Amino acid sequence: MIRTSLAFPASVLFLSLCIPQAARPQSLVDNPGPPPPSTVAPHVPQAQPPNPTQSSTIVVRPNLTEEQMADLYMARKEYREASQLYKRLAEQNPQNAVYLNKLGISLHQQAALGPALKFYERAVKVDPTYADAANNIGTIYYQRKKYSKAIKAYHKAIAIRNDMPVLYSNLAYAYFEDKKFEQAIASFRQALALDPQLFERNSSRNGSILQDRTVGDRGKFYFLLAKSFAEAGNLDRCLVYLRKAKDEGYKELAAIKMDPSFAAVIQNPAIQEILAPRPEDNPQI
């Protein structure tokens, strides 16, 4: 199978380039995501499910292939037009896992989770070594709040490719929402070991969806990130997320004095300042 590449602007969903799995470059995205966990990323838009069979006029530029034109529609966030072209490509090339995955992404961006899942699963069936499609299956389950299934899918993706930080990051979020906090922090550590700047830069691979970063218990979430950065020896990022945990009202900050993960940073004056109680925490009666 031959897979060609085309670069686009950035997006929260990472679009797969058509090149062999082992040679796929770092992802390019079509939106300024992912935001660091200090902000809440928007959910996948709740648009009306598309009708991929609905006819419309698609003009393919003479100097572009159909796939390149579809990729261009994706970059412009014209997902309906992109899905129509990807659907035609997939019908013409039913054993092309990349076309199936891209069709899934274009539908996913239109909030058509069921049809998107179907094409991701077809992509994995055609190419069992396609980690991007396996990751995208996990993200569908994550958005449906079926976290155990999401975790299973992410582990499958990691078993295929263990060098993709986005897979460990997505797995960590799924563990977090499933309230398996120790597994979540272990996965965050693995993600940061592969890419210490994971939350400062758009780091993923083409074709892998980076799920939304909205979490329920933000204080706990920021604390786990601070803990991961402390273990990685990154004091600056540890301080950022420890402050955010405190601002979110996290009640167990004092426990870090006995936590070996913070042993190397606990005496830092900035850490001590964060741990000091604020006047509003003890209002006078």
C-alpha positions in Angstrom: 0.0 0.0 0.0 1.4 3.4 -0.9 0.6 6.4 1.4 1.5 9.9 0.4 1.8 12.9 2.7 0.3 16.4 2.6 0.8 19.1 5.3 -2.0 21.2 6.7 -2.6 23.7 9.4 -3.3 22.6 13.0 -6.5 21.0 14.5 -7.8 19.2 17.6 -8.2 16.1 15.4 -5.0 14.9 13.9 -5.4 13.9 10.2 -3.6 10.8 8.9 -1.1 11.1 6.1 -1.1 8.3 3.6 2.3 6.9 4.2 3.4 3.6 5.8 2.8 3.2 9.5 6.4 3.0 10.4 7.3 6.2 8.5 4.4 8.5 9.4 5.8 11.9 10.5 4.8 14.0 13.5 1.2 15.1 13.2 -0.1 18.3 11.7 -3.3 19.7 12.9 -6.0 22.0 11.7 -6.9 24.0 14.9 -4.7 25.4 17.7 -5.1 22.4 19.9 -4.5 20.5 22.0 -4.6 23.3 24.6 -2.6 22.5 27.7 -4.8 21.1 30.5 -4.9 24.6 32.0 -7.8 25.3 29.6 -10.9 23.4 28.7 -10.9 22.3 25.1 -14.2 22.4 23.3 -16.0 19.2 22.8 -16.5 17.7 19.3 -19.2 19.9 17.8 -22.7 18.5 18.3 -23.7 18.9 14.7 -26.4 17.0 13.0 -25.1 13.6 11.8 -24.1 13.9 8.2 -25.5 11.9 5.3 -22.4 10.8 3.4 -24.5 9.6 0.5 -26.2 13.0 0.0 -25.2 14.3 -3.4 -23.4 17.6 -3.8 -21.1 19.2 -6.3 -17.4 18.6 -5.4 -14.9 20.4 -7.6 -11.5 18.7 -7.7 -8.7 21.1 -8.7 -6.8 19.9 -11.7 -3.5 20.0 -9.8 -4.8 18.1 -6.8 -5.8 14.4 -6.4 -9.1 13.6 -4.8 -7.4 12.7 -1.6 -5.5 16.0 -1.5 -8.7 17.8 -2.2 -10.4 15.9 0.7 -7.5 16.8 2.9 -7.9 20.4 1.9 -11.6 20.3 2.8 -10.6 18.9 6.2 -8.1 21.7 6.8 -10.8 24.2 6.0 -13.2 22.4 8.4 -15.5 21.6 5.5 -16.1 18.2 6.9 -19.2 17.2 4.9 -17.4 17.8 1.6 -14.4 15.9 2.9 -16.5 13.0 3.9 -18.0 12.7 0.5 -14.6 12.5 -1.2 -13.2 10.1 1.4 -16.3 7.9 1.0 -15.8 7.7 -2.7 -12.1 6.9 -2.2 -12.9 4.2 0.3 -15.5 2.7 -2.0 -12.9 2.6 -4.8 -10.2 1.2 -2.5 -12.0 -0.9 0.2 -8.6 -2.3 1.4 -7.1 1.1 2.0 -7.0 1.6 5.8 -6.0 5.2 5.5 -9.0 6.2 3.5 -11.3 4.4 5.9 -9.6 6.1 8.9 -9.8 9.5 7.2 -13.5 9.0 6.4 -14.0 8.1 10.1 -12.3 11.3 11.2 -14.4 13.5 8.8 -17.6 11.9 10.2 -16.2 12.2 13.8 -15.8 15.9 13.3 -19.4 16.1 12.4 -20.4 14.3 15.7 -21.5 11.2 13.8 -19.8 8.9 16.3 -21.6 5.7 15.2 -20.6 5.9 11.6 -17.1 7.1 12.5 -16.6 4.1 14.8 -17.7 1.8 12.0 -15.0 3.1 9.6 -12.3 3.1 12.3 -13.1 -0.6 13.0 -13.0 -1.3 9.3 -9.6 0.4 9.1 -8.2 -1.8 11.9 -9.7 -4.9 10.3 -7.9 -4.1 7.0 -4.7 -3.1 8.8 -4.3 -4.6 12.3 -1.1 -2.6 12.8 -2.8 0.8 12.3 -2.3 2.3 15.7 -4.0 5.6 14.7 -7.3 3.9 13.9 -7.1 1.9 17.2 -6.6 5.1 19.1 -9.6 6.7 17.4 -11.8 3.8 18.4 -10.7 4.5 22.0 -11.6 8.1 21.6 -15.1 7.3 20.5 -15.6 5.2 23.6 -14.1 7.9 25.7 -16.6 10.5 24.4 -19.4 8.0 25.1 -18.1 7.7 28.6 -17.4 4.0 28.2 -14.0 4.3 29.8 -13.1 0.6 30.2 -13.6 0.1 26.5 -11.6 3.2 25.7 -8.7 1.9 28.0 -8.8 -1.4 26.2 -8.6 0.3 22.8 -5.7 2.6 23.9 -3.8 -0.4 25.2 -4.2 -2.1 21.8 -2.9 1.0 20.1 0.1 1.2 22.4 0.8 -2.5 21.8 1.2 -1.6 18.1 3.1 1.6 18.6 4.7 2.3 22.0 6.5 5.5 20.9 3.4 7.8 20.5 2.9 10.2 23.4 -0.7 10.9 22.5 -1.6 7.3 23.1 -0.3 7.4 26.7 -1.9 10.8 27.2 -5.3 9.6 26.0 -5.0 6.5 28.1 -4.2 8.6 31.1 -7.3 10.7 30.7 -9.4 7.6 30.3 -7.9 6.1 33.5 -8.6 9.5 35.2 -12.2 9.5 34.3 -12.5 5.9 35.4 -11.1 7.0 38.7 -8.1 4.8 38.4 -5.7 7.6 39.5 -2.5 5.6 40.0 -2.8 4.1 36.5 -3.5 7.6 35.2 -0.4 9.1 36.7 1.7 6.2 35.4 0.4 6.8 31.9 1.1 10.5 32.2 4.6 9.7 33.2 5.1 7.5 30.2 3.7 10.3 27.9 6.1 12.8 29.4 9.0 10.5 29.2 8.4 10.3 25.4 7.8 14.0 25.1 8.6 16.3 28.1 6.9 19.2 26.3 3.7 17.3 25.6 1.5 20.0 27.1 3.4 22.9 25.7 3.4 21.8 22.1 1.0 20.1 19.7 2.5 16.6 19.8 0.8 13.7 18.2 0.7 11.7 15.0 -1.3 12.2 11.9 -4.5 10.2 12.1 -4.7 10.0 15.9 -7.5 11.9 17.5 -6.5 13.8 20.6 -9.6 13.6 22.8 -11.0 16.7 24.5 -9.4 17.7 27.7 -12.5 18.5 29.8 -12.4 16.6 33.1 -14.8 16.5 36.0 -12.5 16.9 39.0 -10.1 19.6 37.7 -8.4 20.0 41.0 -7.5 16.3 41.2 -6.5 16.4 37.6 -4.1 19.3 38.0 -2.6 17.7 41.1 -1.9 14.5 39.2 -0.2 16.5 36.5 1.9 18.4 39.1 2.9 15.0 40.5 3.9 13.7 37.1 6.1 16.8 36.5 7.6 16.5 40.0 8.7 12.9 39.3 10.0 14.0 35.9 12.2 16.7 37.7 10.4 19.6 36.0 9.9 22.0 38.8 8.5 24.8 36.7 5.6 22.8 35.3 5.0 21.2 38.7 4.5 24.6 40.1 2.1 25.7 37.4 -0.2 22.7 37.9 0.1 22.7 41.7 -1.1 26.3 41.7 -4.0 25.4 39.5 -4.9 22.5 41.8 -5.0 24.9 44.7 -7.0 27.4 42.7 -9.5 24.7 41.9 -9.9 24.0 45.6 -8.0 20.7 45.8 -8.1 19.8 49.5 -5.2 17.3 49.8 -2.2 19.5 49.0 -0.7 19.1 52.4 -0.3 15.4 51.8 2.5 16.0 49.3 4.8 16.6 52.3 4.8 12.8 52.8 4.6 11.9 49.1 7.9 10.6 47.8 7.0 11.9 44.3 7.6 15.4 45.6 10.7 14.7 47.7 13.0 16.4 45.3 11.0 19.7 45.2 9.3 19.9 48.6 11.8 22.3 50.1 11.6 24.7 47.2 10.3 28.1 48.5 7.7 28.3 45.8 6.3 24.9 46.7 6.2 26.0 50.4 4.4 29.1 49.4 1.7 27.1 47.6 1.3 24.8 50.6 0.8 27.8 52.9 -2.8 28.3 53.8 -4.5 31.4 52.4 -6.5 33.8 54.7 -9.7 32.9 52.8 -9.1 29.2 53.6 -9.5 30.0 57.3 -12.0 32.8 57.6 -12.4 34.4 61.0 -15.7 33.8 62.6 
